[in-house]
Amino acid sequence: MRTCFNVDLTGMNTFRMKVSSRCLVEWSSVDELRDAIADPSLPRPLFPIGGGSNLLFTKDFPGTVLHCSMKGIRRIGPDRVHVDAGVVWDDFCAWCADNNLWGPENLSYIPGEVGASAVQNIGAYGKEVCELIESVECVDIRDASLITIPASECDYSYRDSRFKHDWKWRYVVTGVIYRVSSEPVPVLDYGHVREAVLERYGTDAPSELTPEMVRETVTSIRKGKLPEVDELGSAGSFFRNPCVSPEAFSIVREIADKDSLGPVPHFELEDGTVKIPAAWLIDKCGWKGMSRGGAAVYIKQPLVIVNWTGSAIPEDVMSLAEGIRASVKERFGVDLNREVEYV
């Protein structure tokens, strides 16, 4: 276990915010984590992070940041895999593809670590990680006890879980058990995935595809429209795609018709609501490429806010995000909710 004080967190958050933490603990076993939690000398609060890819530090952190350095992946059955929380998410996707296991291929190239995937319920191109999770292994910050939580108790929904609400600041994820498949189960009917697979490989027949083929296609699509976080700081998608009532969607469509904005892209969900791409709403409000201070809306994907100058401060990002939210609400009557967590 490595314990450091007054640590620069610039390299531990993908926004590259120049903030620090009063203490950082890098734990390499569950026992080390439990010892750290039980140590009364460590500054409180205790805050677990993964790759720092879905959060914005708004100021220096006054407590202790906990980071997992466990990086094991092991198969525990024909279609079950145990993955330590510190494994880079895309490394797990690559491991599955290398072993011809289906499941996370549509979620390839999403930044962050495995522990955070279970908290955020990451998703892309028609898949959500909750569809793969069997259970989540945690340590309870209250008493350092061990607990395994079935996915059915996590209340997973679109980019959400209990870990972000009533379990926030309570559990540290140490590992996740995923269900995968050795049988072909490609999911292609979202966005341009099927079209891209056909163009790349000349077939979309499940029996002729491999997880690696779908993974490579998805990775190529993401690289074409999202910035490399190592080159341009960001937290990926800043806002969730709003799910609105049919009545609210009708209003958006009427506005689009009146202002000649073209057809409104949308997806009708099983619960009767309609999902509208937040990127479309933001773009139609004229935000693509706009900046405030050192932060800007990414020119290729308006759903992403970037540390454009490399020297943006948290207030730049928050001001830009609030301006976007206000303008979308004013023009379309739609509320945008943050996917990124403010700390």
C-alpha positions as CSV (number, residue, x, y, z in Angstrom):
1,M,0.0,0.0,0.0
2,R,1.3,3.4,-0.9
3,T,0.2,6.4,1.2
4,C,1.1,10.0,0.1
5,F,0.1,13.4,1.4
6,N,-0.6,16.6,-0.5
7,V,-0.8,14.8,-3.8
8,D,-1.2,16.5,-7.2
9,L,-4.2,14.9,-8.9
10,T,-3.7,16.4,-12.3
11,G,-2.7,13.1,-13.8
12,M,-5.5,11.2,-12.0
13,N,-8.5,13.0,-13.6
14,T,-9.0,13.0,-17.4
15,F,-10.1,16.6,-17.4
16,R,-6.5,17.4,-16.2
17,M,-7.8,19.8,-13.6
18,K,-4.8,21.1,-11.5
19,V,-6.1,20.1,-8.1
20,S,-4.6,18.2,-5.2
21,S,-5.8,15.8,-2.5
22,R,-4.7,16.0,1.1
23,C,-4.0,12.3,1.0
24,L,-3.8,9.5,-1.6
25,V,-3.9,5.7,-0.8
26,E,-3.0,3.3,-3.6
27,W,-4.2,-0.1,-2.3
28,S,-3.1,-3.4,-3.9
29,S,-5.2,-5.9,-1.9
30,V,-8.6,-6.0,-0.2
31,D,-6.9,-6.3,3.2
32,E,-4.8,-3.2,2.5
33,L,-8.0,-1.3,1.6
34,R,-9.7,-2.5,4.8
35,D,-6.6,-1.4,6.9
36,A,-6.8,2.0,5.3
37,I,-10.5,2.4,6.0
38,A,-9.9,1.5,9.6
39,D,-7.0,3.9,10.0
40,P,-8.3,6.9,12.0
41,S,-5.3,9.0,11.0
42,L,-6.3,9.2,7.4
43,P,-8.0,12.5,6.5
44,R,-11.8,12.2,5.9
45,P,-13.8,11.8,3.8
46,L,-12.6,8.8,2.0
47,F,-13.3,9.0,-1.8
48,P,-12.7,6.0,-4.2
49,I,-11.8,6.9,-7.8
50,G,-11.0,4.8,-10.8
51,G,-9.4,6.5,-13.9
52,G,-11.0,9.8,-13.0
53,S,-12.8,9.8,-16.3
54,N,-16.3,10.7,-15.2
55,L,-15.7,13.4,-12.6
56,L,-14.8,17.0,-12.3
57,F,-12.8,18.1,-9.2
58,T,-14.1,21.5,-8.5
59,K,-11.5,22.3,-5.9
60,D,-8.7,20.6,-3.9
61,F,-10.0,17.5,-2.1
62,P,-9.7,17.8,1.7
63,G,-9.8,14.0,2.5
64,T,-8.3,10.8,1.2
65,V,-8.5,9.5,-2.3
66,L,-8.6,5.7,-2.5
67,H,-7.3,4.1,-5.8
68,C,-7.2,0.4,-6.6
69,S,-4.0,-1.0,-8.2
70,M,-5.3,-4.6,-8.4
71,K,-5.4,-5.6,-12.0
72,G,-6.4,-9.3,-12.2
73,I,-8.7,-10.9,-14.7
74,R,-9.7,-14.5,-14.3
75,R,-12.3,-16.8,-15.8
76,I,-14.4,-18.5,-13.0
77,G,-16.6,-20.5,-15.2
78,P,-17.5,-21.0,-18.9
79,D,-19.3,-17.7,-19.1
80,R,-18.3,-15.8,-16.0
81,V,-15.3,-13.6,-15.4
82,H,-14.0,-12.0,-12.2
83,V,-12.2,-8.6,-12.8
84,D,-10.4,-6.5,-10.2
85,A,-11.6,-2.9,-9.8
86,G,-8.3,-1.4,-11.0
87,V,-8.3,-3.0,-14.4
88,V,-8.6,-0.5,-17.2
89,W,-12.1,-1.0,-18.7
90,D,-10.8,-1.2,-22.3
91,D,-8.2,-3.7,-21.3
92,F,-11.0,-6.0,-20.1
93,C,-12.8,-5.5,-23.4
94,A,-9.6,-6.4,-25.2
95,W,-9.2,-9.5,-23.0
96,C,-12.7,-10.7,-23.8
97,A,-12.1,-10.2,-27.6
98,D,-8.8,-12.0,-27.4
99,N,-10.6,-14.9,-25.7
100,N,-13.5,-14.8,-28.2
101,L,-16.0,-13.9,-25.5
102,W,-19.0,-11.7,-26.3
103,G,-20.4,-9.1,-24.0
104,P,-18.4,-5.8,-23.6
105,E,-17.4,-5.3,-27.3
106,N,-19.9,-2.4,-27.9
107,L,-18.4,-0.7,-24.8
108,S,-14.9,-0.7,-26.1
109,Y,-12.7,2.4,-25.8
110,I,-14.8,3.9,-23.0
111,P,-12.2,5.5,-20.6
112,G,-12.0,4.5,-16.9
113,E,-11.6,1.4,-14.8
114,V,-13.7,-1.6,-14.0
115,G,-14.8,-0.5,-10.6
116,A,-16.3,2.7,-12.0
117,S,-18.1,0.8,-14.7
118,A,-20.3,-0.8,-12.0
119,V,-21.0,2.6,-10.4
120,Q,-21.8,4.6,-13.5
121,N,-23.5,1.8,-15.5
122,I,-21.5,2.8,-18.6
123,G,-23.1,2.3,-21.9
124,A,-22.7,2.8,-25.6
125,Y,-24.1,1.6,-29.0
126,G,-27.1,-0.2,-27.6
127,K,-25.4,-1.9,-24.6
128,E,-25.2,-1.1,-20.9
129,V,-22.7,-2.8,-18.6
130,C,-25.5,-3.7,-16.1
131,E,-26.6,-6.3,-18.7
132,L,-23.3,-8.1,-18.1
133,I,-22.9,-7.6,-14.3
134,E,-23.7,-10.5,-12.1
135,S,-22.5,-9.1,-8.8
136,V,-20.3,-6.3,-7.4
137,E,-17.7,-7.0,-4.6
138,C,-17.3,-4.1,-2.2
139,V,-15.8,-3.0,1.1
140,D,-18.2,-1.0,3.4
141,I,-16.5,2.3,4.4
142,R,-18.5,2.3,7.6
143,D,-16.9,-0.7,9.2
144,A,-14.5,-2.2,6.6
145,S,-16.7,-5.3,6.1
146,L,-16.8,-7.2,2.9
147,I,-20.0,-7.5,0.9
148,T,-21.0,-9.0,-2.5
149,I,-24.0,-7.2,-4.0
150,P,-26.1,-8.9,-6.7
151,A,-26.7,-6.7,-9.7
152,S,-30.5,-7.0,-9.1
153,E,-30.0,-4.9,-5.9
154,C,-28.1,-2.1,-7.5
155,D,-31.1,-0.4,-9.2
156,Y,-29.3,0.0,-12.5
157,S,-30.9,2.4,-15.0
158,Y,-29.7,4.7,-17.7
159,R,-26.2,5.9,-16.5
160,D,-27.3,5.4,-12.9
161,S,-27.2,3.1,-9.9
162,R,-27.6,3.1,-6.1
163,F,-23.8,3.7,-5.9
164,K,-24.5,7.2,-7.1
165,H,-27.3,7.9,-4.6
166,D,-28.0,6.2,-1.2
167,W,-24.7,4.1,-1.5
168,K,-22.6,7.1,-2.4
169,W,-19.6,7.5,0.0
170,R,-20.5,4.1,1.5
171,Y,-18.9,1.4,-0.6
172,V,-15.6,0.9,-2.4
173,V,-15.8,-1.5,-5.3
174,T,-13.0,-4.1,-5.2
175,G,-14.1,-6.4,-8.1
176,V,-16.9,-7.2,-10.5
177,I,-18.2,-10.5,-11.8
178,Y,-19.4,-10.3,-15.4
179,R,-21.5,-12.7,-17.5
180,V,-20.1,-13.2,-21.0
181,S,-20.9,-15.5,-23.8
182,S,-18.9,-17.9,-26.0
183,E,-21.8,-17.9,-28.5
184,P,-22.1,-15.0,-31.0
185,V,-24.5,-12.3,-29.7
186,P,-23.6,-9.2,-31.7
187,V,-25.6,-6.0,-31.0
188,L,-25.5,-3.9,-34.2
189,D,-28.8,-2.0,-34.4
190,Y,-27.7,1.2,-32.8
191,G,-26.3,4.3,-34.6
192,H,-24.2,3.3,-37.5
193,V,-22.7,0.2,-36.1
194,R,-24.2,-2.3,-38.5
195,E,-23.4,-0.1,-41.5
196,A,-19.8,0.3,-40.3
197,V,-19.4,-3.5,-39.7
198,L,-20.7,-4.2,-43.2
199,E,-18.4,-1.6,-44.8
200,R,-15.4,-2.9,-42.8
201,Y,-16.0,-6.7,-43.1
202,G,-18.6,-7.2,-45.8
203,T,-20.9,-9.2,-43.5
204,D,-23.1,-8.7,-40.5
205,A,-24.0,-12.4,-40.1
206,P,-23.5,-13.4,-36.4
207,S,-21.9,-16.7,-37.4
208,E,-19.2,-14.8,-39.4
209,L,-18.4,-12.1,-36.9
210,T,-16.1,-12.2,-33.9
211,P,-16.0,-10.0,-30.8
212,E,-12.8,-8.5,-32.1
213,M,-14.5,-7.4,-35.3
214,V,-17.2,-5.5,-33.5
215,R,-14.7,-4.1,-31.0
216,E,-12.5,-2.7,-33.8
217,T,-15.5,-1.2,-35.5
218,V,-16.8,0.5,-32.3
219,T,-13.3,1.7,-31.4
220,S,-12.9,3.2,-34.9
221,I,-16.2,5.1,-34.6
222,R,-15.4,6.4,-31.1
223,K,-11.9,7.6,-32.2
224,G,-13.5,9.5,-35.1
225,K,-15.6,11.7,-32.9
226,L,-14.1,11.7,-29.4
227,P,-10.9,13.3,-28.3
228,E,-8.0,11.3,-26.9
229,V,-8.0,12.1,-23.2
230,D,-4.2,11.9,-23.1
231,E,-4.1,14.7,-25.7
232,L,-7.1,16.8,-24.8
233,G,-8.6,16.7,-21.4
234,S,-12.2,15.8,-21.1
235,A,-14.6,13.5,-19.2
236,G,-16.2,12.0,-22.3
237,S,-20.0,12.6,-22.6
238,F,-20.8,15.5,-20.2
239,F,-24.6,15.2,-20.3
240,R,-27.0,12.2,-20.4
241,N,-29.3,11.9,-23.3
242,P,-32.6,13.1,-22.0
243,C,-35.6,10.8,-22.0
244,V,-38.8,12.9,-22.3
245,S,-42.5,12.3,-22.5
246,P,-44.2,11.9,-25.9
247,E,-45.8,15.3,-25.4
248,A,-42.4,17.0,-24.7
249,F,-40.9,15.3,-27.8
250,S,-43.8,16.7,-29.9
251,I,-42.9,20.2,-28.7
252,V,-39.2,19.6,-29.7
253,R,-40.3,18.4,-33.1
254,E,-42.6,21.4,-33.6
255,I,-39.7,23.7,-32.8
256,A,-37.4,21.8,-35.2
257,D,-40.0,22.1,-38.0
258,K,-40.6,25.8,-37.4
259,D,-36.9,26.6,-37.3
260,S,-36.0,24.2,-40.2
261,L,-33.7,22.2,-38.0
262,G,-34.4,18.9,-39.9
263,P,-35.7,15.7,-38.4
264,V,-35.2,15.1,-34.7
265,P,-33.2,12.0,-34.1
266,H,-34.8,9.9,-31.3
267,F,-35.4,6.5,-29.9
268,E,-38.7,5.3,-28.5
269,L,-38.1,3.4,-25.2
270,E,-40.1,0.6,-23.7
271,D,-41.4,2.7,-20.8
272,G,-43.1,5.1,-23.3
273,T,-40.6,7.9,-23.1
274,V,-38.5,9.2,-26.0
275,K,-34.7,9.5,-25.9
276,I,-33.3,12.5,-27.7
277,P,-29.5,12.7,-28.3
278,A,-28.2,15.5,-26.1
279,A,-25.6,16.2,-28.8
280,W,-28.3,17.2,-31.3
281,L,-30.0,19.6,-28.8
282,I,-26.6,21.2,-27.9
283,D,-25.6,21.5,-31.6
284,K,-28.9,23.1,-32.6
285,C,-28.4,25.7,-29.9
286,G,-25.1,26.7,-31.5
287,W,-22.6,25.5,-28.9
288,K,-20.3,23.4,-31.1
289,G,-16.8,24.9,-30.8
290,M,-17.9,27.6,-28.3
291,S,-15.6,28.3,-25.3
292,R,-15.5,29.9,-21.9
293,G,-12.1,30.5,-20.4
294,G,-10.0,27.4,-21.0
295,A,-13.0,25.1,-21.6
296,A,-14.7,24.5,-24.9
297,V,-17.4,22.3,-26.6
298,Y,-15.6,19.8,-28.7
299,I,-15.9,20.7,-32.3
300,K,-16.4,17.1,-33.5
301,Q,-18.9,16.1,-30.7
302,P,-20.9,18.7,-28.9
303,L,-21.7,16.3,-26.0
304,V,-18.1,16.6,-24.9
305,I,-16.6,19.5,-23.0
306,V,-12.8,19.7,-23.3
307,N,-9.9,21.4,-21.5
308,W,-9.1,23.2,-24.7
309,T,-6.1,25.2,-23.5
310,G,-4.8,22.7,-21.1
311,S,-5.1,25.3,-18.3
312,A,-8.9,25.4,-17.8
313,I,-10.0,25.8,-14.2
314,P,-13.1,24.0,-12.8
315,E,-15.1,27.3,-13.0
316,D,-14.6,27.4,-16.7
317,V,-16.1,23.9,-17.2
318,M,-19.0,24.5,-14.8
319,S,-19.9,27.9,-16.4
320,L,-19.8,26.4,-19.9
321,A,-22.0,23.5,-18.8
322,E,-24.5,25.7,-17.1
323,G,-24.7,27.9,-20.2
324,I,-25.4,24.8,-22.3
325,R,-28.1,23.6,-19.9
326,A,-29.8,27.0,-19.8
327,S,-29.9,27.4,-23.6
328,V,-31.3,23.9,-24.3
329,K,-34.0,24.5,-21.7
330,E,-34.9,27.9,-23.1
331,R,-35.1,26.8,-26.7
332,F,-36.5,23.2,-26.4
333,G,-37.9,23.0,-22.9
334,V,-35.7,20.0,-22.2
335,D,-33.6,19.6,-19.0
336,L,-30.1,18.2,-19.5
337,N,-28.7,16.3,-16.6
338,R,-25.0,15.8,-16.0
339,E,-23.3,12.5,-16.5
340,V,-20.1,13.9,-15.0
341,E,-19.9,14.0,-11.2
342,Y,-18.8,17.2,-9.4
343,V,-16.5,16.6,-6.5
